[in-house]
Amino acid sequence: MRVVYIASKGRSGSTLLSHCLGQFDGFFSAGELWHLWDWGLLEGRRCGCGRAVPDCDVWSRVVADEALAGQDARQVVAWQRAVLDWRAAPRVLAARPGRSPAWPPLSALARVRGALYRAIGRVTGARVVVDSSKWPWDPVLMGLVPGVQAAGIHLVRDPRGVAHSWRRRKSWQDHDERPDDMPRFDAAYTAASWLGRNAVVEVVRRRGVVPWMRLRYEDFVHAPHATLRAVADLVGESAGPPAVTDGRTLVCAPTHTVAGNAARFQRGRVTLRADDEWERSLAERDAVVAGLVGAPLLRRYGYPLRAGSTR
């Protein structure tokens, strides 16, 4: 089973990229697959198709697959919490592909993820699963998931744009019983998280376990057709990308994403536009803080040190 895994800091455009890739013939956009077990099955949040995940025709058949039948969702969530803890990063990074991890939570999680990817393939007929879980030391990126041929997309965005997005008020749109807003964070915290996650991705990339492609959000929304074609080439898919009209407009069918932002519910004609509001609205202090904290990687990713000079 082939997997395209998007590693990034949240609010960098991973949901939009996954949704667009899901329009390829033979591609299945799963969204943030880490959240199938907690947000999807335990909390009953909405799938990209609009139905609650437990009631979705696709996901109900996936979890009933013989490889996953009887799997306790709460147990999987417990394994995930152990592996996703930042203190666990050294243990995951120390694991070697081709060997069963000695740490039980990691070994069990790798086994379940492999079974999940293959069940998705059997149920949907997809050749490629797009997983936008984003976590930089995911077992699939470490080559620890059996029976999976993975490729990593390192998606980056200007940290000042990310900081602005995390400061904006946004409401949950996948759960009727959650009228509260999504969490918001200040510029310093967001930029530090941006730096930390991208730095770990750089470490994982250097190991060379899976092929990688670095992609800037700004370049993706500017030239979506070329970007999607490059991702297809990375995983050896010869089928052309979805039709892009007027340069940036795609015709999108519903996808069965289990988590992500509101972009995953878009259907019909979807025009990709750069979310560059931060260039006009982000407070100067926040722009300076985000730029200073993210400075070690700004030049590496082609971003200016001074806000306001991006264009």
Sequence and secondary structure as in RCSB ss.txt:
>XXXX:A:sequence
MRVVYIASKGRSGSTLLSHCLGQFDGFFSAGELWHLWDWGLLEGRRCGCGRAVPDCDVWSRVVADEALAGQDARQ
VVAWQRAVLDWRAAPRVLAARPGRSPAWPPLSALARVRGALYRAIGRVTGARVVVDSSKWPWDPVLMGLVPGVQA
AGIHLVRDPRGVAHSWRRRKSWQDHDERPDDMPRFDAAYTAASWLGRNAVVEVVRRRGVVPWMRLRYEDFVHAPH
ATLRAVADLVGESAGPPAVTDGRTLVCAPTHTVAGNAARFQRGRVTLRADDEWERSLAERDAVVAGLVGAPLLRR
YGYPLRAGSTR
>XXXX:A:secstr
 EEEEEE  TTSSHHHHHHHHTTSTTEEEEESGGGGIIIIIIT  B TTSSBGGG HHHHHHHTSTTTTT  HHH
HHHHHHHHHSGGGHHHHHH  TTS  SSHHHHHHHHHHHHHHHHHHHHH  SEEEEEEE TT TTTTT STT EE
EEEEEE  HHHHHHHHHS  B SS TT  SB     HHHHHHHHHHHHHHHHHHHHHTSS EEEEEHHHHHHSHH
HHHHHHHHHTT  S    EETTTEEEE     SS  GGGG  EEEE     THHHHS HHHHHHHHHHHHHHHTT
TT  SSTT   
